Amino acid sequence: MERRIDIRTLLARHGLHPKRSWSQNFLISAGALQRIADAAQVRDEPVVELGAGPGTLTAALAAVSPRVLAVERDRDFARLLRAEFSLSSNVEVLEANAARLDWSQLQKRLGGPCVVVGNLPYHMATPILFSLLESGGAVRRAVLMLQREMAERLAASPGSRACGASSVMLQMRADVEELFDVPPGSFYPAPKVHSRVVQIRPLVAPRHPVRDPALFGRMVRTAFSSRRKTLSNALRAFFGAPSREPGERVLQRAGIDPARRPETLTLEEWARLSDAAGAEAQ
């Protein structure tokens, strides 16, 4: 039988319990915790753990890393972490919102790039993920646990039903690899969804450079907001035009069939389409 962390005793010792309003589901499977620590592939590198909670993953990371910065925004659990790791010289607790970290400052604080590890709640996952992409080299790689459906979207290939705006935006800036699933019974309390661990490696430069990254982002999000439409109709909404003419000129310039749908485009085609749209807007 799989060994589980006695989380109830730990929480009771500090007079705490999971907060449903904060989506707190704590990983208690010793096997899953070890697999995540192993997946981080730490080689004498500092680790930043996002959403450290009661410290079950913190302990596994502290066993393999010379320095762990445990980030926790819940004041009560930050207090628990400081108490539980008061004798651990390689664990430091930072009470902060993981979505608002200044990665350049953290890089200076840690003395170099770090590995990021964490269990991200669904409602905060997107801003945290994209903050990692903007870290400017401060993050070498990230091993993150997400809701399984979100992990599938992030790693989805062009042409698949799961492919969406987040797939395109993330894969343009990072390598994404799905690692393994973690069932609801591995958590306390057990969530209603399955989880999946992914590895994300930010790229030094976008996979396919675009002239206007902001326009690229707006176009991708607009196109997928009406994913059942053809690209011709989606670009009509993007340009706010009364007809499909501007969008069709852009598609012709990019060499893309107007009848195709957003989820079928490759990353390179999205880059071409973005640059063509920028030329049309000038």
N, C-alpha and C positions, 0 to 999 in steps of 0.2 A: 504493500500500500504506500502511495506517495506521501512523503513527509510534508507537513504543513507547519507554518509558523504559528505559534500560539498568540495570535493577534489580539484576541479578547483580553487576555491577561495583561498584555502590554498596554492596551488602551485604558483598561481599568486602573492600572497603576498611576496613570496620569489624569484620570477623571475625564476621559475623552470618548467620543464615539464618532463614526463616519457621518458627515454632513451631506444629506441628500441634495440640498440646494447647491452644493459645490461639486456634485458628481463624484464624490469620493468612494472609490472601490479599490481596496488595497490588495495587491498581489501577495498571496500567502503560500503559493506552491514553491517549495524549496527547489524543485527541479527546474521550473520555469525561471526562477530568479537566477539560478546558475547559468542557464542557457543564454539569458540576456547578457550577463556579465561576460561570458565566453565570447558572445557575438561581437561585443565591443572591441575585442582584439587589442586590448590596451598594452602598449609597449613603452613603459616608463613615461607615460603621458598623463597630464592632468585630466580629470573627468568632471564635467558639469552635469549634475543630475537635475532634471527639471521635474518639479512636483514630487519632492522626496517623501512627503507624507509621514508615515510612522517609521521610515528608515529601513524597511525590509530589504529593498534593493540597494540602499546605501551601504549596508553591511557587506553585501556581496561585491560591490564595486570597490570598497575600501580594501578588500582582500587582494585585489589585483592592480590597484593604481597607487602611485606614490602620493597622490593628492586628489581628494574628492571635494568639490564645492556643491553642497546640497542646497538647491534653491527651493524654497517653500513660501508661498504667499499667505497661508493660513497661520496667523500668529500663534494659535494654540499648538499646532503641530511643529512650528519652528521651535517653540519652547521644549516640546518633547524631544526633538532631535538634538538640541543642545545638551539636554540632560543625559540622553542615552549615549551620546558620543563624546561626552566630556573628557574621557580618558583616551580618546583616539586622536593621536597627533596628526594624522593625515586626513581628517574630516573637518571641514569648516561649513558652517551653516549661514546661508544668506537669505534673509527674509525679503522676498521680492516677487514681483509678478513676472513669470517666465516670458510672457509676450512683450515685455517692455525692457528687456535687458540691453545694456550697452555693450555689445560684443567687443568693440575695440578696447574699452576700458577693462573688460574681463581678461582679454588677452594680455594686457600689461600686468594686470594683477597676478595672473597665473604664470607669467614669464614665457608665454608662447602659445601656439594653437592647442586646442583641446579636443577631446572626444565628448560628444553630448549623448546622454542616455536619459530616457524618461518614458513614463506612461502618460500620454496626453489625453485629457478629456476632449470629447468631440467638439464642444463649443469653443475651445481654445486652440485646437490643433492647427487650423489654417493660418492664423496670424503668427503662431510660433514657428511653423515650418518655413514661412516666407521670410521671417526675421533671420533664420539660419542662412538662407541664401544671400542675404545682404550683409553677412558677417565680415566680409572683406578678408577672408582667409583665416579668421579666428577659429573656425570650426573645420576640423579635418574630415570628420564623418559623424554621423548621428545614427544611433540605434534606438528606434522609437516604437512604442506599442500604441496602436491605433485601433479604432473600430474596424472590423474586417472589411466592411463595405467601403470605407474610406481608403484603406490600404489598396484594395483592388482598383479603385479609381486612380490613385496616384501612379500605380504601376501599369495601367492599362495601355495596350498597344493601339495604334491607329486602326480603325475598322471594327474594334470591339465595342460591345454595347456599353461597357463601363467607361470608355474614353470620354473625357469632358475637359472643361477649362482648366481644372486643377492638374490634370494629367499633362496637358501641353505646357502650362506655365512652369511646373516643377521639373519636368524632364528636359526642358530647354536649358535649365540651369544646374541640373544634378543627375547623377546616376541613381536609380531607384531599384532596390532588390527586395522582394518579399522573402522572409526567412522562415517563419513558422507561426502556427496558430496557438492561441492560449484560450481554453474553454472557460465559460462563465464560472464553473466550480473551482477555478484556481484563485478566485478573488473572495474577499469579504468586505461588504456583502456581495453576493453574486449578482452581476449585472444581467440585463435581459439580452445582451448582444455578445457575439463572439469577438475576440480581439486577434490582431495579427501583428507580429513584430516585423518591421522593415528596416533596412539599412539605406541611408541616404548619404551620398558623397558629393558635396558641392563642387562644381567645376570652377576652374580658374577663370574661364570666360564662357559666355553662352555657347551652346553647342552649334548654333547657327546665328551669327551676329545679325542684328537688325539695326536700322538707322535710327529708329525712334522707339525705345523700349516701352514708353508710356502708351503710345498709340498701339503697339503690338498687344499690350495687356487689355486695353479697352476693346480692341477688335475681337480678340479671342473670347472675352467674357460676353460680348454682345452676341456673337455668333452662336455660342452654346446656350444662351438664354432662350433661344428658339430653335433647339437642335433638330426638331422635326422638319424645319424649313430647309429649302435648298440654300446653297451659299449665295445665290443671286438674291433671294428674298432676305436672307440674313444681313447682307451688306446694304440692302436698301434701308434697313433699320439703323445700321451703323452710320450711314451718311445722312440719315433723316431726310431722304429725298422722296419726292412724290412718285418717282418712277424707279425702275431697276437699272436705268441707264448708267449711272456712275459706277455702281457695283459691277456691272457686266464689263465695263471698260477696264476696271481694275483686274477682274478675273482673266480677261483676255491678255492683258499685259503680263500677268503672272503665269500664263499658260495653264490655267486650271479650268476644268469643265464647270460651268455655272450650275449644272444639275446635281453636282455632288453635295453631300451633306458634311457638316463640320467635323464629325467624328471620323471621317475617312481620310482626312489630310495628314500627311507626315509632318514632322517638325520642320523639315526643310521647306515644304510647301507653305507652311504658316509663315515662315520668315519671308519668302518671296512675296506672299500676299500682303504682308504688312508693309513691306517696302513699296510695293505697287500702290497701296492705299495712301501711303505718305506722299508719293509723287502726285496722285490725283488731287489730294487736298491742298497742294501748293498753288 
